[in-house]
Amino acid sequence: MDPRLHRGLLAVFRRLPRRVRRAAIGVIGPNFTVGAVSLVEHEGRLLLVQVAYRSRWGAPGGLLNAGEDAEAAARREVLEEAGVRIETLGPPEVVVDPESRRVDIVFRARLGAGVHPADARAASPEITEAAWFDLEHLPALQAETAGALVAVGRRDAQSTPEALPTPR
C-alpha cells in the first residue's frame, strides 16, 4: 500500500468515534479464542481426558467465559471435566496457534488438598473417560495437548531439573 494512502486512512480512522473504531477493528482484526489448559500431575503421572468427539487424549481445558480469569477457568474446567479440584503451580505458559486462531493459557497443576487420584472420573457428557498416564508412556495426544507439554517442558527445562517430557 502506498505510504501516503496508508497515513491518510489512519488519519480518517483516528477521527472516527471510539465505538466505531472498536467495531471496525472487531470486523477487520484477527479474532482468537482463548482457552485454559491444565497439566495435572501426580507422582509421575498426568491426568488426561478422552473427549467424545475426538480420537486422541487431551489435557482438561476449555474456553474462558467472558471476563473470567484464566486460572479460575483452568480450575473450573478440570472440575467440570474430571471431577477433581486442583491447585495451579507457578506462572502459566502461553501457546499461540495462529493457524487455528487459538491462544491456550497452560497451567501446571496438582490435585487439591484432600483429593485422591482415584477421584478423577469423566464428569461431563462430553468426556468419555478420565485416566492417569505415566509421563514416559503417554497415549496418542491431541495436538493442543502435545503443544502444551512441549511449551511447558521447554520452559521448565530452563528453570528446573524435573521437566515434563516432550511427546514423541
Steps between C-alpha positions, in 0.01 A plus 500: 500500500622848421635662822308826438173314455573296811562818708186658359286199592646501851417870535138429400486204736630713787209746453233230522306469827660252740216246476520504119879445516450205734230351279723537194789328675266219603399449137840532330733390781590142579280328756643232724336266747666483841504181700648368824673161510620315812784251507403324823785288635508249784796276585641494147163462331293742295120529508351481151144492373339339198260740331200333333553670165880456474707186459811606694546572870528856629567701811192637674420849376267723308408852406494784749162653574464872434690689770629180663850480644712236322607327821139481620403358160772235526371388841138509378573293188681224692214481750239492220684244287678276753313568825804601705621823657852615416762750608699671226879508526698804396438733210320376189652451159321657203473307174379687192382308194449758225371243251204399717486850655520360851687611812542242777606602848665188638534432872693229679285374785468245776199354674344721765533426870315185600438392138606145407603402144225236497246784529570598137219386272311604188284773655346655189290362213776605258761293687490121454798417722750660738820310577853538635792423269867455580691799364735266317218305331237745381226397254442672168439865590292778353723756327406767756608281792825399329572869436426585862738229623774620269459864606493424873780244470718749313443767764552259790819358348647848531398543863467158671651155453160325515352600165204338333609283208456608142236279331638258246 
